[in-house]
Each structure stands twice: as structure tokens, then as C-alpha cells.
Amino acid sequence: MLCTLVEAFGRKHYPVAASDPVEAIRFHMEQAALAPADLVPMIGQLNRVYEVLNRTRQLSIGMIRRLHDQLGIPAESLIGTSDRRVRESA
């Protein structure tokens, strides 16, 4: 019972913010020493990679799947909970 109370207290007073998809990608790039060019197979042409990293283009479902499958970035981190909608097209 004590564990349940501690967990409830933690959720109420110390909520964990939802992950930002671009920050998740940047973190993985930093940890794996990847350059933007290394993301071309998952995202598309280099200019598209920069658009995603600069937040001018949203991740598509296809991009999310490829980033998850090929780099192991958790899909939950790539989906995020922001107001921005994820497009179905790749």
C-alpha cells in the first residue's frame, strides 16, 4: 500500500514531461555520434532531415517507423504528445 501512495504522490507532484520527437532524435544522434546525413535513409533527402531537425517539417508515420526500426528510438518518443499531427504519408 505504501508503494501505491508513493507512486501516486510522485505522479501528482513530479510529473514526467512527454518527450519531444526532435529532442529524442537529437539525443540519439549525440549518443551514437551520428550526423544529419546518417538520417537520410530513415527520413529522406538531407534537406528534409534538416527540415525535421529545425521543426519546419513534421515526422510522417513512415519516418517514425524507420527511425524506430533502424535506430531503435522508442516509438513513444517519436510520436510525442504535442498538438502537431503526424502525417500518414512518407
PyMOL Python script that loads the backbone (N, CA, C, O; Angstrom):
from pymol import cmd

cmd.read_pdbstr("""\
ATOM      1  N   MET A   1       0.827  -1.188   0.000  1.00  0.00           N
ATOM      2  CA  MET A   1       0.000   0.000   0.000  1.00  0.00           C
ATOM      3  C   MET A   1       0.876   1.259   0.000  1.00  0.00           C
ATOM      4  O   MET A   1       0.542   2.265  -0.626  1.00  0.00           O
ATOM      5  N   LEU A   2       1.993   1.181   0.710  1.00  0.00           N
ATOM      6  CA  LEU A   2       2.896   2.323   0.753  1.00  0.00           C
ATOM      7  C   LEU A   2       3.438   2.653  -0.636  1.00  0.00           C
ATOM      8  O   LEU A   2       3.560   3.824  -0.998  1.00  0.00           O
ATOM      9  N   CYS A   3       3.762   1.613  -1.415  1.00  0.00           N
ATOM     10  CA  CYS A   3       4.256   1.847  -2.786  1.00  0.00           C
ATOM     11  C   CYS A   3       3.230   2.591  -3.627  1.00  0.00           C
ATOM     12  O   CYS A   3       3.580   3.500  -4.380  1.00  0.00           O
ATOM     13  N   THR A   4       1.975   2.209  -3.502  1.00  0.00           N
ATOM     14  CA  THR A   4       0.904   2.857  -4.263  1.00  0.00           C
ATOM     15  C   THR A   4       0.804   4.330  -3.891  1.00  0.00           C
ATOM     16  O   THR A   4       0.633   5.184  -4.761  1.00  0.00           O
ATOM     17  N   LEU A   5       0.910   4.625  -2.614  1.00  0.00           N
ATOM     18  CA  LEU A   5       0.851   6.023  -2.172  1.00  0.00           C
ATOM     19  C   LEU A   5       2.045   6.821  -2.674  1.00  0.00           C
ATOM     20  O   LEU A   5       1.892   7.969  -3.089  1.00  0.00           O
ATOM     21  N   VAL A   6       3.232   6.225  -2.640  1.00  0.00           N
ATOM     22  CA  VAL A   6       4.435   6.920  -3.120  1.00  0.00           C
ATOM     23  C   VAL A   6       4.331   7.173  -4.619  1.00  0.00           C
ATOM     24  O   VAL A   6       4.671   8.260  -5.086  1.00  0.00           O
ATOM     25  N   GLU A   7       3.865   6.182  -5.381  1.00  0.00           N
ATOM     26  CA  GLU A   7       3.708   6.364  -6.831  1.00  0.00           C
ATOM     27  C   GLU A   7       2.691   7.456  -7.143  1.00  0.00           C
ATOM     28  O   GLU A   7       2.919   8.280  -8.028  1.00  0.00           O
ATOM     29  N   ALA A   8       1.589   7.468  -6.434  1.00  0.00           N
ATOM     30  CA  ALA A   8       0.565   8.495  -6.659  1.00  0.00           C
ATOM     31  C   ALA A   8       1.108   9.876  -6.327  1.00  0.00           C
ATOM     32  O   ALA A   8       0.853  10.835  -7.056  1.00  0.00           O
ATOM     33  N   PHE A   9       1.851   9.986  -5.240  1.00  0.00           N
ATOM     34  CA  PHE A   9       2.464  11.258  -4.860  1.00  0.00           C
ATOM     35  C   PHE A   9       3.441  11.724  -5.948  1.00  0.00           C
ATOM     36  O   PHE A   9       3.445  12.893  -6.335  1.00  0.00           O
ATOM     37  N   GLY A  10       4.257  10.800  -6.426  1.00  0.00           N
ATOM     38  CA  GLY A  10       5.228  11.139  -7.472  1.00  0.00           C
ATOM     39  C   GLY A  10       4.568  11.604  -8.750  1.00  0.00           C
ATOM     40  O   GLY A  10       5.006  12.579  -9.360  1.00  0.00           O
ATOM     41  N   ARG A  11       3.506  10.908  -9.165  1.00  0.00           N
ATOM     42  CA  ARG A  11       2.793  11.305 -10.389  1.00  0.00           C
ATOM     43  C   ARG A  11       2.161  12.679 -10.243  1.00  0.00           C
ATOM     44  O   ARG A  11       2.136  13.464 -11.191  1.00  0.00           O
ATOM     45  N   LYS A  12       1.654  12.964  -9.061  1.00  0.00           N
ATOM     46  CA  LYS A  12       0.965  14.244  -8.851  1.00  0.00           C
ATOM     47  C   LYS A  12       1.946  15.409  -8.738  1.00  0.00           C
ATOM     48  O   LYS A  12       1.718  16.466  -9.325  1.00  0.00           O
ATOM     49  N   HIS A  13       3.024  15.229  -7.997  1.00  0.00           N
ATOM     50  CA  HIS A  13       3.926  16.336  -7.697  1.00  0.00           C
ATOM     51  C   HIS A  13       5.152  16.414  -8.603  1.00  0.00           C
ATOM     52  O   HIS A  13       5.789  17.465  -8.684  1.00  0.00           O
ATOM     53  N   TYR A  14       5.490  15.335  -9.278  1.00  0.00           N
ATOM     54  CA  TYR A  14       6.675  15.304 -10.140  1.00  0.00           C
ATOM     55  C   TYR A  14       6.341  14.617 -11.465  1.00  0.00           C
ATOM     56  O   TYR A  14       6.906  13.570 -11.781  1.00  0.00           O
ATOM     57  N   PRO A  15       5.428  15.201 -12.236  1.00  0.00           N
ATOM     58  CA  PRO A  15       5.061  14.559 -13.498  1.00  0.00           C
ATOM     59  C   PRO A  15       6.231  14.572 -14.482  1.00  0.00           C
ATOM     60  O   PRO A  15       7.016  15.519 -14.523  1.00  0.00           O
ATOM     61  N   VAL A  16       6.327  13.519 -15.257  1.00  0.00           N
ATOM     62  CA  VAL A  16       7.363  13.407 -16.279  1.00  0.00           C
ATOM     63  C   VAL A  16       6.807  14.007 -17.565  1.00  0.00           C
ATOM     64  O   VAL A  16       5.768  13.578 -18.066  1.00  0.00           O
ATOM     65  N   ALA A  17       7.507  14.997 -18.088  1.00  0.00           N
ATOM     66  CA  ALA A  17       7.056  15.646 -19.318  1.00  0.00           C
ATOM     67  C   ALA A  17       7.186  14.687 -20.500  1.00  0.00           C
ATOM     68  O   ALA A  17       8.103  13.869 -20.558  1.00  0.00           O
ATOM     69  N   ALA A  18       6.260  14.806 -21.425  1.00  0.00           N
ATOM     70  CA  ALA A  18       6.304  13.971 -22.622  1.00  0.00           C
ATOM     71  C   ALA A  18       7.534  14.325 -23.445  1.00  0.00           C
ATOM     72  O   ALA A  18       7.955  15.481 -23.508  1.00  0.00           O
ATOM     73  N   SER A  19       8.084  13.327 -24.058  1.00  0.00           N
ATOM     74  CA  SER A  19       9.284  13.515 -24.866  1.00  0.00           C
ATOM     75  C   SER A  19       8.954  14.283 -26.146  1.00  0.00           C
ATOM     76  O   SER A  19       7.897  14.097 -26.748  1.00  0.00           O
ATOM     77  N   ASP A  20       9.861  15.126 -26.532  1.00  0.00           N
ATOM     78  CA  ASP A  20       9.728  15.858 -27.785  1.00  0.00           C
ATOM     79  C   ASP A  20      10.402  15.023 -28.870  1.00  0.00           C
ATOM     80  O   ASP A  20      11.557  14.634 -28.697  1.00  0.00           O
ATOM     81  N   PRO A  21       9.728  14.732 -29.980  1.00  0.00           N
ATOM     82  CA  PRO A  21      10.307  13.876 -31.020  1.00  0.00           C
ATOM     83  C   PRO A  21      11.657  14.366 -31.548  1.00  0.00           C
ATOM     84  O   PRO A  21      12.578  13.568 -31.723  1.00  0.00           O
ATOM     85  N   VAL A  22      11.781  15.656 -31.799  1.00  0.00           N
ATOM     86  CA  VAL A  22      13.047  16.186 -32.328  1.00  0.00           C
ATOM     87  C   VAL A  22      14.146  16.055 -31.278  1.00  0.00           C
ATOM     88  O   VAL A  22      15.283  15.722 -31.612  1.00  0.00           O
ATOM     89  N   GLU A  23      13.824  16.309 -30.035  1.00  0.00           N
ATOM     90  CA  GLU A  23      14.826  16.157 -28.976  1.00  0.00           C
ATOM     91  C   GLU A  23      15.239  14.700 -28.832  1.00  0.00           C
ATOM     92  O   GLU A  23      16.405  14.417 -28.554  1.00  0.00           O
ATOM     93  N   ALA A  24      14.304  13.767 -29.016  1.00  0.00           N
ATOM     94  CA  ALA A  24      14.640  12.343 -28.960  1.00  0.00           C
ATOM     95  C   ALA A  24      15.608  11.981 -30.083  1.00  0.00           C
ATOM     96  O   ALA A  24      16.557  11.227 -29.869  1.00  0.00           O
ATOM     97  N   ILE A  25      15.370  12.514 -31.269  1.00  0.00           N
ATOM     98  CA  ILE A  25      16.266  12.251 -32.403  1.00  0.00           C
ATOM     99  C   ILE A  25      17.631  12.868 -32.140  1.00  0.00           C
ATOM    100  O   ILE A  25      18.655  12.212 -32.326  1.00  0.00           O
ATOM    101  N   ARG A  26      17.651  14.125 -31.710  1.00  0.00           N
ATOM    102  CA  ARG A  26      18.932  14.795 -31.427  1.00  0.00           C
ATOM    103  C   ARG A  26      19.714  14.068 -30.331  1.00  0.00           C
ATOM    104  O   ARG A  26      20.934  13.940 -30.430  1.00  0.00           O
ATOM    105  N   PHE A  27      19.034  13.593 -29.295  1.00  0.00           N
ATOM    106  CA  PHE A  27      19.694  12.857 -28.228  1.00  0.00           C
ATOM    107  C   PHE A  27      20.327  11.584 -28.780  1.00  0.00           C
ATOM    108  O   PHE A  27      21.477  11.274 -28.470  1.00  0.00           O
ATOM    109  N   HIS A  28      19.578  10.848 -29.595  1.00  0.00           N
ATOM    110  CA  HIS A  28      20.112   9.621 -30.176  1.00  0.00           C
ATOM    111  C   HIS A  28      21.292   9.918 -31.100  1.00  0.00           C
ATOM    112  O   HIS A  28      22.279   9.182 -31.115  1.00  0.00           O
ATOM    113  N   MET A  29      21.184  10.995 -31.865  1.00  0.00           N
ATOM    114  CA  MET A  29      22.292  11.372 -32.744  1.00  0.00           C
ATOM    115  C   MET A  29      23.552  11.650 -31.924  1.00  0.00           C
ATOM    116  O   MET A  29      24.647  11.218 -32.285  1.00  0.00           O
ATOM    117  N   GLU A  30      23.385  12.369 -30.829  1.00  0.00           N
ATOM    118  CA  GLU A  30      24.526  12.700 -29.976  1.00  0.00           C
ATOM    119  C   GLU A  30      25.131  11.442 -29.357  1.00  0.00           C
ATOM    120  O   GLU A  30      26.351  11.282 -29.338  1.00  0.00           O
ATOM    121  N   GLN A  31      24.283  10.556 -28.853  1.00  0.00           N
ATOM    122  CA  GLN A  31      24.759   9.341 -28.196  1.00  0.00           C
ATOM    123  C   GLN A  31      25.464   8.395 -29.164  1.00  0.00           C
ATOM    124  O   GLN A  31      26.437   7.736 -28.798  1.00  0.00           O
ATOM    125  N   ALA A  32      24.975   8.331 -30.388  1.00  0.00           N
ATOM    126  CA  ALA A  32      25.536   7.418 -31.387  1.00  0.00           C
ATOM    127  C   ALA A  32      26.526   8.105 -32.320  1.00  0.00           C
ATOM    128  O   ALA A  32      27.000   7.490 -33.275  1.00  0.00           O
ATOM    129  N   ALA A  33      26.843   9.373 -32.056  1.00  0.00           N
ATOM    130  CA  ALA A  33      27.770  10.156 -32.894  1.00  0.00           C
ATOM    131  C   ALA A  33      27.332  10.141 -34.362  1.00  0.00           C
ATOM    132  O   ALA A  33      28.134   9.891 -35.262  1.00  0.00           O
ATOM    133  N   LEU A  34      26.048  10.414 -34.579  1.00  0.00           N
ATOM    134  CA  LEU A  34      25.504  10.452 -35.931  1.00  0.00           C
ATOM    135  C   LEU A  34      25.450  11.884 -36.441  1.00  0.00           C
ATOM    136  O   LEU A  34      25.256  12.828 -35.675  1.00  0.00           O
ATOM    137  N   ALA A  35      25.624  12.026 -37.729  1.00  0.00           N
ATOM    138  CA  ALA A  35      25.482  13.314 -38.407  1.00  0.00           C
ATOM    139  C   ALA A  35      24.117  13.339 -39.085  1.00  0.00           C
ATOM    140  O   ALA A  35      23.516  12.286 -39.296  1.00  0.00           O
ATOM    141  N   PRO A  36      23.622  14.517 -39.428  1.00  0.00           N
ATOM    142  CA  PRO A  36      22.335  14.571 -40.136  1.00  0.00           C
ATOM    143  C   PRO A  36      22.312  13.693 -41.390  1.00  0.00           C
ATOM    144  O   PRO A  36      21.270  13.129 -41.721  1.00  0.00           O
ATOM    145  N   ALA A  37      23.420  13.571 -42.078  1.00  0.00           N
ATOM    146  CA  ALA A  37      23.472  12.731 -43.280  1.00  0.00           C
ATOM    147  C   ALA A  37      23.185  11.262 -42.965  1.00  0.00           C
ATOM    148  O   ALA A  37      22.720  10.526 -43.836  1.00  0.00           O
ATOM    149  N   ASP A  38      23.452  10.834 -41.747  1.00  0.00           N
ATOM    150  CA  ASP A  38      23.183   9.452 -41.355  1.00  0.00           C
ATOM    151  C   ASP A  38      21.689   9.160 -41.237  1.00  0.00           C
ATOM    152  O   ASP A  38      21.285   7.998 -41.210  1.00  0.00           O
ATOM    153  N   LEU A  39      20.870  10.205 -41.167  1.00  0.00           N
ATOM    154  CA  LEU A  39      19.423  10.029 -41.051  1.00  0.00           C
ATOM    155  C   LEU A  39      18.719   9.980 -42.401  1.00  0.00           C
ATOM    156  O   LEU A  39      17.513   9.741 -42.461  1.00  0.00           O
ATOM    157  N   VAL A  40      19.456  10.204 -43.480  1.00  0.00           N
ATOM    158  CA  VAL A  40      18.858  10.220 -44.817  1.00  0.00           C
ATOM    159  C   VAL A  40      18.096   8.928 -45.126  1.00  0.00           C
ATOM    160  O   VAL A  40      16.999   9.015 -45.678  1.00  0.00           O
ATOM    161  N   PRO A  41      18.611   7.732 -44.805  1.00  0.00           N
ATOM    162  CA  PRO A  41      17.832   6.524 -45.115  1.00  0.00           C
ATOM    163  C   PRO A  41      16.500   6.437 -44.365  1.00  0.00           C
ATOM    164  O   PRO A  41      15.572   5.783 -44.840  1.00  0.00           O
ATOM    165  N   MET A  42      16.393   7.076 -43.221  1.00  0.00           N
ATOM    166  CA  MET A  42      15.169   6.996 -42.438  1.00  0.00           C
ATOM    167  C   MET A  42      14.191   8.133 -42.726  1.00  0.00           C
ATOM    168  O   MET A  42      12.977   7.947 -42.658  1.00  0.00           O
ATOM    169  N   ILE A  43      14.727   9.313 -43.048  1.00  0.00           N
ATOM    170  CA  ILE A  43      13.868  10.499 -43.190  1.00  0.00           C
ATOM    171  C   ILE A  43      13.708  10.922 -44.641  1.00  0.00           C
ATOM    172  O   ILE A  43      12.626  11.357 -45.035  1.00  0.00           O
ATOM    173  N   GLY A  44      14.732  10.808 -45.424  1.00  0.00           N
ATOM    174  CA  GLY A  44      14.674  11.254 -46.817  1.00  0.00           C
ATOM    175  C   GLY A  44      15.880  12.114 -47.133  1.00  0.00           C
ATOM    176  O   GLY A  44      16.893  12.051 -46.437  1.00  0.00           O
ATOM    177  N   GLN A  45      15.779  12.901 -48.157  1.00  0.00           N
ATOM    178  CA  GLN A  45      16.894  13.740 -48.590  1.00  0.00           C
ATOM    179  C   GLN A  45      17.404  14.610 -47.451  1.00  0.00           C
ATOM    180  O   GLN A  45      16.681  14.876 -46.491  1.00  0.00           O
ATOM    181  N   LEU A  46      18.645  15.048 -47.562  1.00  0.00           N
ATOM    182  CA  LEU A  46      19.285  15.808 -46.494  1.00  0.00           C
ATOM    183  C   LEU A  46      18.512  17.075 -46.149  1.00  0.00           C
ATOM    184  O   LEU A  46      18.421  17.442 -44.977  1.00  0.00           O
ATOM    185  N   ASN A  47      17.958  17.744 -47.148  1.00  0.00           N
ATOM    186  CA  ASN A  47      17.182  18.949 -46.835  1.00  0.00           C
ATOM    187  C   ASN A  47      15.950  18.613 -45.998  1.00  0.00           C
ATOM    188  O   ASN A  47      15.534  19.418 -45.165  1.00  0.00           O
ATOM    189  N   ARG A  48      15.360  17.431 -46.208  1.00  0.00           N
ATOM    190  CA  ARG A  48      14.212  17.005 -45.406  1.00  0.00           C
ATOM    191  C   ARG A  48      14.654  16.707 -43.972  1.00  0.00           C
ATOM    192  O   ARG A  48      13.930  17.011 -43.024  1.00  0.00           O
ATOM    193  N   VAL A  49      15.834  16.115 -43.812  1.00  0.00           N
ATOM    194  CA  VAL A  49      16.370  15.852 -42.472  1.00  0.00           C
ATOM    195  C   VAL A  49      16.497  17.165 -41.710  1.00  0.00           C
ATOM    196  O   VAL A  49      16.080  17.264 -40.556  1.00  0.00           O
ATOM    197  N   TYR A  50      17.075  18.176 -42.363  1.00  0.00           N
ATOM    198  CA  TYR A  50      17.226  19.482 -41.708  1.00  0.00           C
ATOM    199  C   TYR A  50      15.873  20.133 -41.409  1.00  0.00           C
ATOM    200  O   TYR A  50      15.726  20.806 -40.388  1.00  0.00           O
ATOM    201  N   GLU A  51      14.898  19.942 -42.274  1.00  0.00           N
ATOM    202  CA  GLU A  51      13.561  20.481 -42.009  1.00  0.00           C
ATOM    203  C   GLU A  51      12.970  19.848 -40.755  1.00  0.00           C
ATOM    204  O   GLU A  51      12.357  20.542 -39.944  1.00  0.00           O
ATOM    205  N   VAL A  52      13.148  18.534 -40.585  1.00  0.00           N
ATOM    206  CA  VAL A  52      12.649  17.855 -39.386  1.00  0.00           C
ATOM    207  C   VAL A  52      13.396  18.360 -38.160  1.00  0.00           C
ATOM    208  O   VAL A  52      12.777  18.688 -37.148  1.00  0.00           O
ATOM    209  N   LEU A  53      14.732  18.427 -38.243  1.00  0.00           N
ATOM    210  CA  LEU A  53      15.528  18.855 -37.094  1.00  0.00           C
ATOM    211  C   LEU A  53      15.274  20.312 -36.722  1.00  0.00           C
ATOM    212  O   LEU A  53      15.424  20.690 -35.560  1.00  0.00           O
ATOM    213  N   ASN A  54      14.893  21.131 -37.698  1.00  0.00           N
ATOM    214  CA  ASN A  54      14.589  22.543 -37.435  1.00  0.00           C
ATOM    215  C   ASN A  54      13.104  22.774 -37.164  1.00  0.00           C
ATOM    216  O   ASN A  54      12.655  23.912 -37.032  1.00  0.00           O
ATOM    217  N   ARG A  55      12.350  21.681 -37.082  1.00  0.00           N
ATOM    218  CA  ARG A  55      10.924  21.708 -36.754  1.00  0.00           C
ATOM    219  C   ARG A  55      10.050  22.408 -37.800  1.00  0.00           C
ATOM    220  O   ARG A  55       8.973  22.905 -37.472  1.00  0.00           O
ATOM    221  N   THR A  56      10.499  22.448 -39.034  1.00  0.00           N
ATOM    222  CA  THR A  56       9.664  23.020 -40.080  1.00  0.00           C
ATOM    223  C   THR A  56       8.899  21.933 -40.833  1.00  0.00           C
ATOM    224  O   THR A  56       8.015  22.240 -41.633  1.00  0.00           O
ATOM    225  N   ARG A  57       9.231  20.673 -40.584  1.00  0.00           N
ATOM    226  CA  ARG A  57       8.517  19.543 -41.177  1.00  0.00           C
ATOM    227  C   ARG A  57       8.223  18.541 -40.069  1.00  0.00           C
ATOM    228  O   ARG A  57       9.076  18.249 -39.231  1.00  0.00           O
ATOM    229  N   GLN A  58       7.008  18.023 -40.082  1.00  0.00           N
ATOM    230  CA  GLN A  58       6.624  17.018 -39.104  1.00  0.00           C
ATOM    231  C   GLN A  58       7.097  15.636 -39.541  1.00  0.00           C
ATOM    232  O   GLN A  58       7.283  15.378 -40.731  1.00  0.00           O
ATOM    233  N   LEU A  59       7.285  14.766 -38.581  1.00  0.00           N
ATOM    234  CA  LEU A  59       7.611  13.385 -38.897  1.00  0.00           C
ATOM    235  C   LEU A  59       6.383  12.697 -39.456  1.00  0.00           C
ATOM    236  O   LEU A  59       5.277  12.887 -38.950  1.00  0.00           O
ATOM    237  N   SER A  60       6.566  11.908 -40.484  1.00  0.00           N
ATOM    238  CA  SER A  60       5.465  11.103 -41.007  1.00  0.00           C
ATOM    239  C   SER A  60       5.482   9.747 -40.301  1.00  0.00           C
ATOM    240  O   SER A  60       6.448   9.414 -39.614  1.00  0.00           O
ATOM    241  N   ILE A  61       4.435   8.983 -40.468  1.00  0.00           N
ATOM    242  CA  ILE A  61       4.363   7.650 -39.879  1.00  0.00           C
ATOM    243  C   ILE A  61       5.510   6.794 -40.414  1.00  0.00           C
ATOM    244  O   ILE A  61       6.131   6.048 -39.657  1.00  0.00           O
ATOM    245  N   GLY A  62       5.791   6.897 -41.694  1.00  0.00           N
ATOM    246  CA  GLY A  62       6.888   6.124 -42.285  1.00  0.00           C
ATOM    247  C   GLY A  62       8.234   6.493 -41.680  1.00  0.00           C
ATOM    248  O   GLY A  62       9.051   5.616 -41.401  1.00  0.00           O
ATOM    249  N   MET A  63       8.466   7.773 -41.477  1.00  0.00           N
ATOM    250  CA  MET A  63       9.713   8.219 -40.851  1.00  0.00           C
ATOM    251  C   MET A  63       9.831   7.663 -39.438  1.00  0.00           C
ATOM    252  O   MET A  63      10.887   7.176 -39.035  1.00  0.00           O
ATOM    253  N   ILE A  64       8.734   7.741 -38.693  1.00  0.00           N
ATOM    254  CA  ILE A  64       8.729   7.238 -37.321  1.00  0.00           C
ATOM    255  C   ILE A  64       9.055   5.751 -37.302  1.00  0.00           C
ATOM    256  O   ILE A  64       9.867   5.299 -36.494  1.00  0.00           O
ATOM    257  N   ARG A  65       8.429   5.001 -38.179  1.00  0.00           N
ATOM    258  CA  ARG A  65       8.683   3.553 -38.234  1.00  0.00           C
ATOM    259  C   ARG A  65      10.143   3.260 -38.563  1.00  0.00           C
ATOM    260  O   ARG A  65      10.767   2.411 -37.927  1.00  0.00           O
ATOM    261  N   ARG A  66      10.687   3.961 -39.556  1.00  0.00           N
ATOM    262  CA  ARG A  66      12.081   3.698 -39.950  1.00  0.00           C
ATOM    263  C   ARG A  66      13.062   4.113 -38.852  1.00  0.00           C
ATOM    264  O   ARG A  66      14.031   3.398 -38.597  1.00  0.00           O
ATOM    265  N   LEU A  67      12.830   5.252 -38.200  1.00  0.00           N
ATOM    266  CA  LEU A  67      13.701   5.676 -37.103  1.00  0.00           C
ATOM    267  C   LEU A  67      13.655   4.668 -35.956  1.00  0.00           C
ATOM    268  O   LEU A  67      14.675   4.359 -35.341  1.00  0.00           O
ATOM    269  N   HIS A  68      12.466   4.169 -35.685  1.00  0.00           N
ATOM    270  CA  HIS A  68      12.311   3.175 -34.623  1.00  0.00           C
ATOM    271  C   HIS A  68      13.003   1.862 -35.000  1.00  0.00           C
ATOM    272  O   HIS A  68      13.769   1.309 -34.211  1.00  0.00           O
ATOM    273  N   ASP A  69      12.729   1.371 -36.206  1.00  0.00           N
ATOM    274  CA  ASP A  69      13.275   0.079 -36.635  1.00  0.00           C
ATOM    275  C   ASP A  69      14.784   0.104 -36.824  1.00  0.00           C
ATOM    276  O   ASP A  69      15.474  -0.826 -36.405  1.00  0.00           O
ATOM    277  N   GLN A  70      15.307   1.154 -37.448  1.00  0.00           N
ATOM    278  CA  GLN A  70      16.716   1.176 -37.815  1.00  0.00           C
ATOM    279  C   GLN A  70      17.624   1.758 -36.738  1.00  0.00           C
ATOM    280  O   GLN A  70      18.791   1.377 -36.646  1.00  0.00           O
ATOM    281  N   LEU A  71      17.108   2.676 -35.921  1.00  0.00           N
ATOM    282  CA  LEU A  71      17.951   3.288 -34.892  1.00  0.00           C
ATOM    283  C   LEU A  71      17.564   2.870 -33.476  1.00  0.00           C
ATOM    284  O   LEU A  71      18.312   3.109 -32.528  1.00  0.00           O
ATOM    285  N   GLY A  72      16.406   2.252 -33.335  1.00  0.00           N
ATOM    286  CA  GLY A  72      15.981   1.807 -32.019  1.00  0.00           C
ATOM    287  C   GLY A  72      15.451   2.911 -31.124  1.00  0.00           C
ATOM    288  O   GLY A  72      15.377   2.736 -29.907  1.00  0.00           O
ATOM    289  N   ILE A  73      15.081   4.039 -31.701  1.00  0.00           N
ATOM    290  CA  ILE A  73      14.486   5.118 -30.908  1.00  0.00           C
ATOM    291  C   ILE A  73      13.073   4.679 -30.547  1.00  0.00           C
ATOM    292  O   ILE A  73      12.316   4.282 -31.433  1.00  0.00           O
ATOM    293  N   PRO A  74      12.696   4.738 -29.274  1.00  0.00           N
ATOM    294  CA  PRO A  74      11.346   4.314 -28.898  1.00  0.00           C
ATOM    295  C   PRO A  74      10.268   5.080 -29.675  1.00  0.00           C
ATOM    296  O   PRO A  74      10.312   6.306 -29.784  1.00  0.00           O
ATOM    297  N   ALA A  75       9.319   4.340 -30.199  1.00  0.00           N
ATOM    298  CA  ALA A  75       8.241   4.965 -30.981  1.00  0.00           C
ATOM    299  C   ALA A  75       7.478   5.982 -30.154  1.00  0.00           C
ATOM    300  O   ALA A  75       7.031   7.002 -30.678  1.00  0.00           O
ATOM    301  N   GLU A  76       7.324   5.709 -28.855  1.00  0.00           N
ATOM    302  CA  GLU A  76       6.609   6.639 -27.983  1.00  0.00           C
ATOM    303  C   GLU A  76       7.299   8.003 -27.951  1.00  0.00           C
ATOM    304  O   GLU A  76       6.635   9.036 -27.872  1.00  0.00           O
ATOM    305  N   SER A  77       8.614   8.002 -28.011  1.00  0.00           N
ATOM    306  CA  SER A  77       9.364   9.258 -28.011  1.00  0.00           C
ATOM    307  C   SER A  77       9.191  10.002 -29.326  1.00  0.00           C
ATOM    308  O   SER A  77       9.155  11.232 -29.355  1.00  0.00           O
ATOM    309  N   LEU A  78       9.085   9.250 -30.407  1.00  0.00           N
ATOM    310  CA  LEU A  78       8.957   9.873 -31.721  1.00  0.00           C
ATOM    311  C   LEU A  78       7.547  10.381 -31.984  1.00  0.00           C
ATOM    312  O   LEU A  78       7.360  11.343 -32.729  1.00  0.00           O
ATOM    313  N   ILE A  79       6.570   9.748 -31.384  1.00  0.00           N
ATOM    314  CA  ILE A  79       5.186  10.177 -31.581  1.00  0.00           C
ATOM    315  C   ILE A  79       4.923  11.457 -30.807  1.00  0.00           C
ATOM    316  O   ILE A  79       4.315  12.392 -31.327  1.00  0.00           O
ATOM    317  N   GLY A  80       5.386  11.497 -29.555  1.00  0.00           N
ATOM    318  CA  GLY A  80       5.193  12.686 -28.736  1.00  0.00           C
ATOM    319  C   GLY A  80       3.721  12.922 -28.439  1.00  0.00           C
ATOM    320  O   GLY A  80       2.854  12.166 -28.879  1.00  0.00           O
ATOM    321  N   THR A  81       3.458  13.965 -27.698  1.00  0.00           N
ATOM    322  CA  THR A  81       2.074  14.302 -27.360  1.00  0.00           C
ATOM    323  C   THR A  81       1.778  15.747 -27.675  1.00  0.00           C
ATOM    324  O   THR A  81       0.901  16.351 -27.058  1.00  0.00           O
ATOM    325  N   SER A  82       2.491  16.304 -28.616  1.00  0.00           N
ATOM    326  CA  SER A  82       2.278  17.713 -28.945  1.00  0.00           C
ATOM    327  C   SER A  82       1.011  17.874 -29.766  1.00  0.00           C
ATOM    328  O   SER A  82       0.380  16.894 -30.162  1.00  0.00           O
ATOM    329  N   ASP A  83       0.652  19.115 -30.013  1.00  0.00           N
ATOM    330  CA  ASP A  83      -0.541  19.419 -30.801  1.00  0.00           C
ATOM    331  C   ASP A  83      -0.341  19.097 -32.273  1.00  0.00           C
ATOM    332  O   ASP A  83      -1.305  18.951 -33.025  1.00  0.00           O
ATOM    333  N   ARG A  84       0.926  18.986 -32.678  1.00  0.00           N
ATOM    334  CA  ARG A  84       1.204  18.737 -34.089  1.00  0.00           C
ATOM    335  C   ARG A  84       0.762  17.341 -34.469  1.00  0.00           C
ATOM    336  O   ARG A  84       1.030  16.374 -33.756  1.00  0.00           O
ATOM    337  N   ARG A  85       0.080  17.246 -35.601  1.00  0.00           N
ATOM    338  CA  ARG A  85      -0.389  15.949 -36.055  1.00  0.00           C
ATOM    339  C   ARG A  85       0.688  15.289 -36.916  1.00  0.00           C
ATOM    340  O   ARG A  85       1.449  15.958 -37.614  1.00  0.00           O
ATOM    341  N   VAL A  86       0.727  13.980 -36.846  1.00  0.00           N
ATOM    342  CA  VAL A  86       1.657  13.205 -37.664  1.00  0.00           C
ATOM    343  C   VAL A  86       0.959  12.849 -38.955  1.00  0.00           C
ATOM    344  O   VAL A  86      -0.155  12.325 -38.951  1.00  0.00           O
ATOM    345  N   ARG A  87       1.625  13.138 -40.068  1.00  0.00           N
ATOM    346  CA  ARG A  87       1.033  12.852 -41.361  1.00  0.00           C
ATOM    347  C   ARG A  87       1.210  11.379 -41.707  1.00  0.00           C
ATOM    348  O   ARG A  87       2.198  10.770 -41.296  1.00  0.00           O
ATOM    349  N   GLU A  88       0.297  10.802 -42.437  1.00  0.00           N
ATOM    350  CA  GLU A  88       0.338   9.416 -42.816  1.00  0.00           C
ATOM    351  C   GLU A  88       1.320   9.173 -43.955  1.00  0.00           C
ATOM    352  O   GLU A  88       1.843   8.066 -44.080  1.00  0.00           O
ATOM    353  N   SER A  89       1.581  10.164 -44.779  1.00  0.00           N
ATOM    354  CA  SER A  89       2.454   9.958 -45.940  1.00  0.00           C
ATOM    355  C   SER A  89       3.909   9.925 -45.525  1.00  0.00           C
ATOM    356  O   SER A  89       4.299  10.527 -44.525  1.00  0.00           O
ATOM    357  N   ALA A  90       4.709   9.213 -46.308  1.00  0.00           N
ATOM    358  CA  ALA A  90       6.154   9.153 -46.030  1.00  0.00           C
ATOM    359  C   ALA A  90       6.794  10.092 -46.927  1.00  0.00           C
ATOM    360  O   ALA A  90       8.017  10.237 -46.899  1.00  0.00           O
TER     361      ALA A  90
END
""", "prot")
cmd.dss("prot")
cmd.show_as("cartoon", "prot")
cmd.util.cbc("prot")
cmd.orient("prot")
